[in-house]
Amino acid sequence: MLIELNEENFDNETSKGLKLVEFYTTWCTFCRNQRIELIDFEKSDMWIGLVDAEESPEIAKQFGINGFPTFVLLKDGEKIAEFVGFHQKAQLLDKLMNYIS
């Protein structure tokens, strides 16, 4: 499932469990291509949060996001990993497997 996040719901949505969050911008070509890769997750049980860094700049600043797209993996609200740049679906799943116990 893909969940749009912003300043109002970010903390509540990401405070428990393992959560993958993508930071993007609407003007970023790589981000648009990344969204095509993420569409397959829309109807899955995998939780992916989406943060428009222009609409929610304080969240992006909190995590030190400098490029787009950037994925941040959170465990109970704390950052445990970061993946910068475009990732094909298989690449993303492969990276995530290192954090699933």
C-alpha positions in Angstrom: 0.0 0.0 0.0 1.1 3.5 -0.8 0.3 6.2 1.8 0.7 9.9 1.3 2.4 11.5 4.3 2.6 15.1 5.5 3.4 17.0 8.7 0.0 16.1 10.2 0.2 12.3 9.8 3.9 11.5 9.5 4.7 10.7 13.1 1.5 8.8 13.8 1.9 6.6 10.6 5.6 5.9 11.1 6.0 5.5 14.9 5.5 1.7 15.0 7.0 -1.1 13.0 9.2 -1.2 9.9 8.2 1.6 7.5 9.7 2.5 4.1 9.3 6.2 3.2 10.0 7.7 -0.2 10.9 11.4 -0.4 10.1 12.8 -3.8 9.3 16.0 -5.7 6.8 16.5 -8.5 9.4 18.1 -10.8 11.9 15.1 -10.5 12.0 12.8 -13.6 13.6 10.0 -11.6 10.8 10.3 -9.0 8.1 10.0 -11.7 9.9 6.9 -13.0 10.2 5.6 -9.4 6.4 5.9 -9.0 5.9 3.6 -11.9 8.0 1.0 -10.1 6.0 1.5 -6.9 2.6 1.1 -8.5 3.0 -2.7 -8.1 3.0 -2.2 -4.3 -0.2 -0.2 -4.3 -2.4 -3.3 -3.7 0.2 -5.3 -1.7 0.6 -5.6 2.1 3.9 -3.8 1.9 3.6 -0.3 3.5 5.3 2.5 1.7 4.9 6.1 2.7 5.3 9.0 0.2 6.5 12.4 1.2 6.4 15.3 -1.3 9.5 17.2 0.0 8.2 20.5 -1.4 4.9 20.2 0.4 6.5 18.9 3.7 10.0 20.4 3.8 10.3 20.1 7.5 10.1 16.3 7.3 12.7 16.2 4.5 15.0 18.5 6.6 14.5 16.3 9.6 16.0 13.4 7.7 18.6 15.3 5.8 17.2 14.6 2.4 19.3 16.3 -0.3 18.4 14.3 -3.5 15.4 12.7 -5.0 14.1 10.1 -4.9 15.4 9.1 -1.5 14.0 6.2 0.5 14.3 6.1 4.3 13.7 2.9 6.2 12.3 3.5 9.7 12.0 1.1 12.6 9.6 2.4 15.3 10.1 6.0 13.9 13.9 5.8 13.9 16.0 5.9 10.7 17.9 2.7 10.2 18.8 2.9 6.5 18.7 5.2 3.5 18.6 4.4 -0.2 19.3 7.3 -2.6 18.2 7.4 -6.2 16.0 5.4 -8.6 15.6 1.7 -7.7 13.9 -0.9 -9.8 11.3 -3.0 -7.8 13.7 -6.0 -7.5 16.6 -3.8 -6.3 14.4 -2.2 -3.7 13.1 -5.5 -2.4 16.7 -6.9 -2.3 17.9 -4.1 -0.2 14.9 -4.4 2.1 15.5 -8.1 2.7 18.7 -7.2 4.7 16.4 -5.5 7.3 13.7 -8.1 7.6 14.2 -10.6 10.4 
